[in-house]
Amino acid sequence: MQRTQIYFEQHTLGELKKIALSLNISVSEFIRSVIRKEIVKQKKNDIQTFIDNMKPIESFADVDATEYVQNLRAKSRILHD
């Protein structure tokens, strides 16, 4: 872990202290947890944006994905004896 300094307005720092006290954790731990959650959220948004922007390969444009996968699984030698 690396130490850093952040400046907050008095009101914001007061609110941070109240929340951290109510959670029975330090202000530093509260800030770290909020930042971790935001980073995870951003990563999920990035992945979702990527998926939303994907365009199907033209040859698969009219293929039902669920049916396609089920057909592949039905043919699998690993899944069947």
N, C-alpha and C positions, 0 to 999 in steps of 0.2 A: 504494500500500500504506500502511496506517496502523499505527502502532506501538501495541501494547497490552501489558499486564502480566498474567501469570498466576502464581499461587502454587501450587507443588507440594510435597507431602511429600518429604523427602529420599530415601526409598526409590524413589518414583515418578520423581523427577528422575534418579536414578542409572540406573534402567532405561531411561528415555528416552535418556540419553546413550549407553548401551551399544548400543541399537538403532541410533541415528543413526550412531555410529561404524562399526558393522558394515555399514551401507549407504553409508558414505562421504559423508554429507550432514550438514548442521548440524541441531541439535535443532529450531531454528525451522522449517526446511524439512520435517523429519519431521512435526512437529505440524501444519503447514499441509496436508501431503498427507493425513494421517489425517482431518483435518476436511473437506477437499474430498471425500474418498471417502464420508464419512458423509452429507454433504449430498446427494450424488448418490444414495446408497442411499435416503435419506428421500424424495427426489423420485420415485424408481422405485416405492417403496412407496405413495406417495400416488396415483400414476397407477394402479397395480395395484389399490388399494383402490377407486378410482373405477370402474374397469372391472368389478371384482367386484360392486360394488353397483348397477351399471346393470341396469335391468330392461328387457327388450325391449318395444317398442311392441306393444300387444295384437294388432294386425293381423299382426305378424311372429312371433308366438310359436311358430308351427308351421313356420316357414320355415328350411330349411337354409341357413346363411349362405354357405357355400362355393359351393353350387349357384346361389344367387341372384346372387352376384358373377360367376360364370362365365357365366351367362345374359346379364347386363348387358354383359360384355365381348364376347360373341359377337355382340351386336347393334350394337356400337360401329362407327361409320363411320370413326373414326380408326384403329382397329386393322386394318380390312379395306379393301382397295382396291375 
